[in-house]
Amino acid sequence: MASAERVVVAFDLYGTLLSTESIADELAKVYGEDQAQSLAQVWRRYQLEYTWRINSMGQYRSFSEITRSALAHAVADHGFALVAADADMLMHAYDALDVFPEIPAAIQMLRGNRGTIDAYVFSNGTDDMVENSIRTSPKLGPYADVFRSFITVDCLKCFKPDPRTYAHLVEQTGKGKHPGDVWVVSANPFDVVGARAAGLQAAFIDRQGKGWIDRLDEIHVPSLVVSGVEQAVQFILDSAPTSKPGKQVVSS
């Protein structure tokens, strides 16, 4: 299949391929097991909230800076102190998050279907963060070559779901005239809605099994709702190269 005919699939990294809650093991070493899971969840919540706030303000700080600030906020929220050495250790550990259970099978599926799918990583992270997170992952690193490239938004000085980020993705993947040929696979509702609003296809990874319950936008719903990344890849493979935007498919 010619490159122009292949389907582009861009995978969100943090929260979709990599589990941000897996940082709890490292947090437990500093703050104890009882608080670790809550700290991991709140850290992630502030990390995302900061990106949305700074987007609205028309300002920019790198995702690495935002992640460190969100950590400090989460720790303070729990009534703890954050010393510099612990912050450095935890930020280093953030470059070694675990993958979700179905990711190795999805990666193997991608590897066996390179003639049909051009796979990319599409992330808010900085180039260094994304590179380190993938290369140091025991389950992603050995198969990093399955991705044609890692596309980040750092050069744009804004974050998803700003429309410029999806335009950048389409441009970088060579699909400038055919955004509907580009899939974004994400477990983040804001990312899914942003992609759909920009004219891309989007698969929502519904690991909680609640279905699509986001009510901000009743028009830009996901093209596909599945419980794992492996299912999303299988659907895209089954529908390539004739998939069309606009239809929502739900799979359990």
N, C-alpha and C positions, 0 to 999 in steps of 0.2 A: 504494500500500500504506500503510495507516495506520501511524503511528509505533509503536504497541504491537505491530504485527505484524512490523516490520522486525527483522532480526538485528543484534545489537550485536557488533562486532568491535573488540577492544582490542589495539593493537599495542605490544609492548615496544619501547623506544627504543634503549637502548645494547646493542649486540650483536645486534640483530634488524633494525632499520631502519638504524642507524648502526654503522659498523665501528669498534670501539674500537682495533683494530690500525692504523687509518689515522693515528693519532697518531705513528706511527713516523717519519714524515717530519719532524715538528717535533723529536722526540727526537734525530734524527740531526744536527740543526744544533748541538746542545749536546754530545752524547756520541759522535758519529761513527756512520757507517752500520753498522759491524760490530756494535754493541751495540743499535741502535735497536729492531729487531724483538723481541729478547729483553726489553728494557726495557718495551716496550708490553704484551707478554703478561704479564709479572710484575706490572706496575702493575694491570692488569685483575684478575689473580688475587687480589692483596691487597685491591683495592677490594671485590670480592665477599665475600672472607673476612671483612673487617672488618664488613660489614653483618650477616653471620650471627652473628659473635661478639657484636656489641653487642645484637642481638636476644635472644640467649640470656642475656645479662647483665641484660636488662630496662632497659637504658639507651638513650640516643639522642644521636647527633650527626648533623647534616645530611649529605646525600649529597655536597655540595660539600666539607665539612670532611673527610669520609672519603676522598674522591678525592684531596685534597691530601696527606693523611697516607699514603695508599697509594703515592703518587708518591715521597714521601720514603723510604719503606720499600724500594721497588723500586730506587731509585738507590743506597741504602746497600747493598742486597743485591748489587749489581754492583761495589761498592767505589769508588763515586764520591761526590762532594760535591754538594749541591743548594743553590745560592745563591738568595736571595729573588727576585731579578729573573728567574732562569730558571724558578722555580716559578710566578711570576705569568704569564710568557709561555706556559708549557705549560698552565696552567689556562685561560687565555684561548683557546688553541688547541683545548682540549677542547670548546669551544662551537662548533667548526667541523669536526666529524668528517665524513668522507665517507660516503655511503650505499653499501650493497651494490649490485652491478650490476643486480639485477632490480627494485630498488625503484621506479625511475621508471615502469616498465610496470605494476607493482602499483598505484601511485598513480593512474595513468590509468584503470585498471580500476575502482577505487573511485569515481573522479570520474564515470564513466559509469554507475554503478549506485547512485546515492544514494537511489533509491526503494526499494531492497532492503536496503542495508546502512547502518547508522549506525556510522561509524568514529571511534575514539578513540585517543589515545596514552595508555598506562598505564605509568608509570615510577616508579622509586625516586628519580629526580632531584628537586631542588627546583623550584619553579615557575620561578624565574629561569633555572636551567640548561636546563630543557626548552624554555622559550620561546626562549632564545637559540640553542640547538642547532638548533631547527627553523627559526626565522626567518632565521638567517644561512646556512643550507644552500642552496647554489645549486640543488640538485635537489629539496629539500623546501620551502624557503621560498615559492616561487611558488605552491605548491599546498597551503599550510597550511590553507586553508579547506575542504579535503576532510575534515578532522577536526572533529567537532562540538565537542570540547574536549580539553584536555590534562589528564588526571587524574593527580595525583601523590599520594604517601603522606605528604608532609612534615607535614601537619596531624595525622596519626595518631601520629607519633613512633615509628614502627616501619617495617620494610622487608619486602618480599616474601621468603619465602613465608608470613609471618605471616597467619593466616586473616582478621584484621581488614582487611588490604589488599584482599582479594578481595570481602569484604562491602561495603567502601567503593566499589569499582568497580561492583558490582551496584546499589547504592543510587544512585550518581551517574548511572548510565545509565538509571534508571527501571525496572529489571528486578528489583526487590526480591522479587517473588513468583515470578519465573521465571528463576533463575540459569542453568538449562540452555539458555536462549536467548542467553547471552553467551559469545562465543569470546575466548580469549586466544591471541594468535599470538606465539610466543617461540622464540628459539634457545637459551634457558637452561633446562636440565632442571629445576632447582629451581623455576622459575616455572611450568613445565608441570604438575609434580606438585602444587604448591600450588594451582593453579587447579582441577585435577581433584578434589583433596581437598575443595575448597569447593563442589563441585557444578557447576562451569562446564565448558564444552567447552574443549579446548586443542589447538592445532596446534603440533607441534614442527618447527622449521625445522632440518633435518639437513644443514647445509652440508658436513660432513665425509664424508657418505655412509656412515656406520657403522650407520645404523638406530638404534632405541631400545635403548641398552645400559645405561641407568641401572637399578640393581638395589636401590635403597633401598625401593621400594614396587612390588610386583607387581600391585597392585589399581588404583591411580590412574595408569594408563598414558595416553598421549596419545590423543585422539580421532582424530588425523590425524598422519601423519608424511610430510613432503614435503621436497624439497631447496631450496625457495625460497619467499619470501613470495607471489610471484605465483601459484604453484600453490595455496597455501593459500586465497587470495582466490577463485580460480576454483572450487575445491571447495565453498567456503561458498556462493558464488553458485548453483552447480548444485544444491545441496541445500536451499537456502532456499525457503520458510519452514518446512519440515517436518523439519529435522535434529533428531535425538534424541541425548542423551548416552549414553555407555556403550560405544559401538562404536569399535574402533581400526581406522583405515584407513591403509594404507601405500602411498605412491606414490613412484616413483623420478623 
